[in-house]
């Protein structure tokens, strides 16, 4: 509950699943934004832009579509999931970044942290500057992550932490008590951008890391993927299997098949695929034991095999 005198009405620049959750939380906390600015994100399975428009209609808040809004009339601007540079008003902006800065500056830090198996993640509020997530820190929230947690559950936790942090910043900004602290460049680590290639599993890695990869790329993203028998398969759910001592270990090969399930040889360890879907979204059934998922070192062979099949 916010206390004291008049509370500033913030503008919110929000995109993606986190952005929609953040705006929902603010509205439910009784904070009505001055306006909401958003845009449609490619690959967003949560339809967050339409959800934000519905929230605007329900709570009578203006929702604008744009990537470079003017901010000359805005006293305080929260940015959540925003992917475009701003040309003005940086001194009135607060970016809610989904890592404990200065660690994991950059892109998709939550996915990176989940793939790495980091046990404590969090969110950080910063004033944006001309660097990459290098501005002074206005506040942080730590979040403990349970082993095996999926992306959906972690984003929910982060969104709640962002809302709590935003309410604190809103209060302190309104009463003039907000303190900003510089980041340490010496402690900075960085998270690389990700694209459609990064959905694909590298079966040469260990089974625990591959399982974290599957958990980190589910809803609201497209899901971890593999290529088997010239088909792109989306792996929705997986689990660790018992390992075997192979005289020659070939990552990506199937070792056991049970209709919807398959046990895959990894660089170390074994992984059960529990649930998978084909390119049309239908259930994928493993029909042949003598099949393999392509890896980066075997994928180049596939076109030659197709040519040979046509000749025979």
Backbone torsions as a table, in degrees:
resi	resn	phi	psi	omega
1	UNK	NA	126.2	178.1
2	UNK	-82.0	143.0	-175.8
3	UNK	-124.9	175.9	174.4
4	UNK	89.6	-153.1	-175.5
5	UNK	-76.1	-148.1	-174.8
6	UNK	-70.6	127.4	179.3
7	UNK	-91.1	133.1	179.1
8	UNK	-62.9	138.7	172.4
9	UNK	-87.5	113.0	-176.1
10	UNK	-80.6	153.6	164.8
11	UNK	-91.9	144.5	-179.3
12	UNK	-123.2	122.2	171.3
13	UNK	-101.5	107.0	-170.8
14	UNK	-133.1	142.4	176.8
15	UNK	-149.0	153.9	177.4
16	UNK	76.2	-178.8	-175.6
17	UNK	-60.3	-44.4	179.1
18	UNK	-61.3	-40.5	-179.3
19	UNK	-61.0	-43.1	179.2
20	UNK	-66.3	-41.2	177.7
21	UNK	-63.4	-40.1	-179.5
22	UNK	-62.8	-48.6	-179.8
23	UNK	-62.7	-41.0	177.7
24	UNK	-58.3	-45.7	-179.7
25	UNK	-63.6	-41.2	177.6
26	UNK	-61.3	-46.7	-178.9
27	UNK	-63.4	-41.4	179.1
28	UNK	-67.4	-23.8	176.9
29	UNK	-84.5	1.2	177.5
30	UNK	90.6	9.1	178.2
31	UNK	-96.8	116.7	179.6
32	UNK	-101.2	109.7	-179.7
33	UNK	-58.8	152.4	173.9
34	UNK	-63.3	-41.4	174.8
35	UNK	-164.2	163.8	177.7
36	UNK	-124.2	132.3	176.8
37	UNK	-118.7	133.9	-178.1
38	UNK	-151.9	-178.6	177.4
39	UNK	-159.0	164.7	179.2
40	UNK	-80.9	131.0	179.3
41	UNK	-101.1	132.1	177.0
42	UNK	-65.0	134.9	177.5
43	UNK	79.9	8.6	179.3
44	UNK	-82.5	104.3	-178.1
45	UNK	-76.4	-8.5	-175.5
46	UNK	-92.7	-3.8	-177.9
47	UNK	52.6	45.8	-173.7
48	UNK	-63.4	-35.1	-178.7
49	UNK	-62.2	-46.3	178.1
50	UNK	-64.7	-35.7	178.2
51	UNK	-64.2	-39.4	178.3
52	UNK	-66.4	-38.6	177.9
53	UNK	-64.3	-38.8	176.9
54	UNK	-64.3	-41.2	177.5
55	UNK	-62.4	-39.1	178.2
56	UNK	-60.9	-43.8	178.4
57	UNK	-65.4	-42.1	-177.1
58	UNK	-65.3	-41.9	-175.1
59	UNK	-102.6	6.8	178.0
60	UNK	57.1	50.1	175.5
61	UNK	-116.2	135.3	-179.9
62	UNK	-67.4	126.8	175.8
63	UNK	-114.5	119.3	-179.2
64	UNK	-108.7	148.4	174.6
65	UNK	-103.6	126.5	179.9
66	UNK	176.4	162.8	-179.3
67	UNK	-116.5	-16.4	-179.6
68	UNK	-136.2	66.6	-175.9
69	UNK	-71.3	152.0	171.4
70	UNK	-77.1	138.2	-175.8
71	UNK	-123.9	24.3	-175.4
72	UNK	-73.8	-14.7	-179.6
73	UNK	-109.9	12.7	-173.2
74	UNK	-110.0	125.3	-177.6
75	UNK	-79.3	-35.8	-179.3
76	UNK	-146.4	130.2	-176.1
77	UNK	-126.2	121.1	173.3
78	UNK	-95.4	135.7	176.7
79	UNK	-118.0	123.4	179.0
80	UNK	-132.7	120.6	-179.8
81	UNK	69.5	14.5	-175.2
82	UNK	-80.9	135.5	-172.8
83	UNK	-118.7	10.8	-177.1
84	UNK	-122.1	146.0	179.3
85	UNK	-71.2	145.6	176.6
86	UNK	-101.3	146.0	-176.4
87	UNK	-98.2	-11.2	-175.1
88	UNK	-154.4	165.8	171.9
89	UNK	69.8	21.6	-177.4
90	UNK	-62.5	-30.1	-178.5
91	UNK	-69.1	-13.4	178.6
92	UNK	-109.2	6.2	-177.7
93	UNK	-99.6	148.3	171.5
94	UNK	-130.8	118.7	177.8
95	UNK	-92.4	129.4	175.2
96	UNK	-99.4	102.8	-173.2
97	UNK	-99.8	138.6	-172.7
98	UNK	-92.6	58.2	167.4
99	UNK	-159.5	170.7	175.8
100	UNK	-91.7	88.4	-178.9
101	UNK	-61.7	145.4	15.5
102	UNK	-87.1	10.9	178.1
103	UNK	-80.1	139.6	177.0
104	UNK	58.5	52.0	167.1
105	UNK	-67.8	150.3	173.9
106	UNK	110.9	-132.9	-164.3
107	UNK	-107.4	142.4	173.3
108	UNK	45.9	49.3	-176.7
109	UNK	-64.4	-30.6	179.7
110	UNK	-66.8	-44.9	177.4
111	UNK	-60.6	-45.7	178.8
112	UNK	-58.5	-46.3	-178.8
113	UNK	-62.7	-40.8	-179.7
114	UNK	-67.7	-40.1	178.1
115	UNK	-64.7	-36.9	178.9
116	UNK	-74.4	-17.4	-178.1
117	UNK	80.8	26.5	178.8
118	UNK	-64.6	132.3	-175.4
119	UNK	-87.2	-27.6	178.5
120	UNK	-121.9	115.7	175.4
121	UNK	-115.2	-158.2	178.7
122	UNK	167.7	-164.6	176.2
123	UNK	-136.9	151.6	-179.8
124	UNK	-133.8	136.7	174.0
125	UNK	-100.7	126.1	-179.4
126	UNK	-133.0	156.8	166.5
127	UNK	-84.4	122.9	-179.5
128	UNK	-67.2	145.1	172.8
129	UNK	-130.6	-159.5	-177.4
130	UNK	-84.4	-2.5	178.3
131	UNK	-94.1	-173.7	-179.9
132	UNK	-94.9	99.9	179.7
133	UNK	52.2	38.5	-174.5
134	UNK	-108.3	4.2	-176.2
135	UNK	-71.2	168.9	-179.4
136	UNK	-63.4	147.0	-175.4
137	UNK	-89.6	131.4	178.1
138	UNK	-99.2	-16.8	-179.2
139	UNK	168.6	160.4	179.4
140	UNK	-141.2	162.3	171.5
141	UNK	-140.6	127.9	176.2
142	UNK	-87.3	147.7	178.0
143	UNK	-136.8	125.5	174.7
144	UNK	-84.1	134.0	-178.2
145	UNK	-109.5	126.7	178.0
146	UNK	-71.6	143.8	176.3
147	UNK	-56.5	134.4	179.9
148	UNK	82.2	5.4	-179.9
149	UNK	-63.5	141.3	178.1
150	UNK	-94.5	167.5	-174.8
151	UNK	-60.0	-43.3	-177.7
152	UNK	-55.8	-48.7	-178.3
153	UNK	-64.4	-39.8	-178.2
154	UNK	-69.0	-39.1	177.6
155	UNK	-63.4	-35.1	175.8
156	UNK	-62.3	-44.9	179.0
157	UNK	-63.8	-43.9	-180.0
158	UNK	-64.2	-38.4	-179.2
159	UNK	-64.6	-41.5	177.0
160	UNK	-62.6	-39.8	178.2
161	UNK	-65.7	-38.6	178.2
162	UNK	-63.9	-40.4	179.1
163	UNK	-64.1	-46.2	178.6
164	UNK	-59.8	-44.3	179.6
165	UNK	-66.0	-40.5	179.6
166	UNK	-64.0	-39.4	178.1
167	UNK	-63.7	-38.9	177.5
168	UNK	-64.5	-44.1	-179.9
169	UNK	-66.9	-38.4	178.0
170	UNK	-60.9	-43.8	178.4
171	UNK	-63.2	-49.1	-176.4
172	UNK	-68.7	-34.6	176.5
173	UNK	-66.7	-40.0	-178.9
174	UNK	-67.0	-35.8	-179.1
175	UNK	-101.8	7.7	172.6
176	UNK	75.7	25.9	-177.2
177	UNK	-113.0	9.1	-178.0
178	UNK	-69.3	129.9	179.2
179	UNK	-113.9	136.2	179.8
180	UNK	-115.6	138.6	-178.7
181	UNK	-122.4	136.4	-179.7
182	UNK	-69.2	152.3	175.8
183	UNK	-84.1	160.1	175.4
184	UNK	-96.6	113.6	178.7
185	UNK	-65.3	-32.7	-177.7
186	UNK	-63.5	-26.3	-178.1
187	UNK	-96.9	2.0	-173.5
188	UNK	-72.0	137.4	166.9
189	UNK	-124.8	164.8	-171.1
190	UNK	-132.9	148.2	178.7
191	UNK	-114.2	122.3	-177.7
192	UNK	-70.2	154.8	173.2
193	UNK	-64.9	156.3	-179.1
194	UNK	-125.2	149.3	177.4
195	UNK	-137.1	-166.8	-174.0
196	UNK	-63.8	-26.1	177.2
197	UNK	-63.1	-32.9	-173.3
198	UNK	-74.4	-8.3	173.2
199	UNK	-71.3	-23.7	-172.3
200	UNK	-82.1	137.0	-176.4
201	UNK	-78.5	136.6	170.5
202	UNK	-96.7	100.9	-174.1
203	UNK	-69.0	-7.2	176.3
204	UNK	-75.9	-12.9	177.5
205	UNK	-79.9	170.2	179.8
206	UNK	-71.8	151.1	-177.8
207	UNK	-57.0	-42.5	178.9
208	UNK	-60.4	-39.0	178.5
209	UNK	-68.2	-39.1	178.3
210	UNK	-64.4	-39.9	177.1
211	UNK	-61.5	-41.2	177.2
212	UNK	-64.4	-36.5	176.6
213	UNK	-59.7	-45.0	178.6
214	UNK	-62.0	-45.3	-178.2
215	UNK	-67.2	-28.8	-174.1
216	UNK	-84.3	-12.1	-172.8
217	UNK	-118.8	15.8	176.4
218	UNK	-78.4	-164.1	-178.3
219	UNK	-48.9	133.8	11.6
220	UNK	-89.8	11.9	176.0
221	UNK	-91.3	-178.0	-170.6
222	UNK	-77.2	-24.0	-178.1
223	UNK	106.4	151.5	178.6
224	UNK	-64.8	147.7	-173.3
225	UNK	-132.1	157.4	172.9
226	UNK	-146.4	163.5	178.4
227	UNK	-117.4	121.8	179.9
228	UNK	-139.2	131.3	-179.6
229	UNK	52.2	42.7	178.6
230	UNK	65.5	17.3	178.2
231	UNK	-117.7	140.3	172.5
232	UNK	-85.5	123.9	-177.5
233	UNK	-117.4	132.8	175.5
234	UNK	-97.4	124.9	-176.7
235	UNK	-99.7	112.4	-175.7
236	UNK	-90.3	-34.7	-175.3
237	UNK	-145.2	138.1	-178.7
238	UNK	-146.3	166.9	177.3
239	UNK	-151.4	159.4	179.6
240	UNK	-74.7	143.0	176.7
241	UNK	-117.2	169.1	178.3
242	UNK	-69.5	139.5	-177.6
243	UNK	-87.7	160.8	177.3
244	UNK	-129.3	152.6	176.5
245	UNK	-91.2	102.6	179.8
246	UNK	-93.4	135.6	177.4
247	UNK	-60.7	-41.3	171.9
248	UNK	-128.5	120.8	-175.3
249	UNK	-95.2	118.4	179.3
250	UNK	-114.0	94.9	-178.8
251	UNK	-58.6	138.8	179.1
252	UNK	102.3	-19.0	-179.9
253	UNK	-75.0	144.2	174.5
254	UNK	-79.8	140.8	178.3
255	UNK	-111.7	-27.3	-180.0
256	UNK	-149.4	141.1	-178.5
257	UNK	-129.5	135.3	178.4
258	UNK	-144.2	70.7	178.0
259	UNK	59.1	-99.0	-179.2
260	UNK	-78.1	-15.0	-176.1
261	UNK	-109.4	149.6	174.8
262	UNK	-150.1	141.9	177.7
263	UNK	-100.8	120.7	-172.3
264	UNK	-110.6	135.9	174.9
265	UNK	-74.2	128.8	178.0
266	UNK	-110.7	175.7	177.9
267	UNK	-56.0	-37.2	167.7
268	UNK	-146.0	138.1	-177.3
269	UNK	79.9	178.4	-177.7
270	UNK	-131.1	150.7	-178.7
271	UNK	-130.6	127.0	171.3
272	UNK	-83.2	126.5	167.0
273	UNK	-87.8	114.0	-175.2
274	UNK	-91.0	-32.4	-176.7
275	UNK	-148.5	125.2	179.1
276	UNK	-142.4	156.7	-176.6
277	UNK	-134.4	149.6	179.1
278	UNK	-85.1	-176.8	-175.0
279	UNK	-63.2	-24.5	179.5
280	UNK	-87.7	-3.5	-179.1
281	UNK	93.0	1.0	178.5
282	UNK	-84.0	160.9	179.2
283	UNK	-59.6	136.8	178.1
284	UNK	-98.2	130.1	179.6
285	UNK	-110.9	128.7	176.7
286	UNK	-82.2	117.0	-172.3
287	UNK	-104.0	-25.9	-173.1
288	UNK	-127.9	129.8	177.0
289	UNK	-66.3	-40.4	-177.7
290	UNK	-79.7	65.3	177.7
291	UNK	-134.3	157.2	177.8
292	UNK	-143.0	147.1	168.8
293	UNK	-79.5	135.0	177.9
294	UNK	-70.4	145.5	172.3
295	UNK	-118.3	172.3	-175.4
296	UNK	-59.5	-28.9	-178.1
297	UNK	-89.2	-6.8	178.4
298	UNK	-115.1	-15.8	-173.9
299	UNK	-60.8	-32.3	-177.3
300	UNK	-64.4	-20.1	-177.6
301	UNK	-76.2	-27.8	-171.0
302	UNK	-53.5	-46.7	179.9
303	UNK	-59.6	-35.9	180.0
304	UNK	-68.8	-36.8	177.2
305	UNK	-64.8	-37.5	179.0
306	UNK	-65.8	-40.3	177.5
307	UNK	-62.0	-42.2	179.6
308	UNK	-64.2	-40.4	178.6
309	UNK	-61.4	-38.6	179.9
310	UNK	-66.5	-35.6	-178.5
311	UNK	-70.0	-32.6	-179.4
312	UNK	-87.4	NA	NA
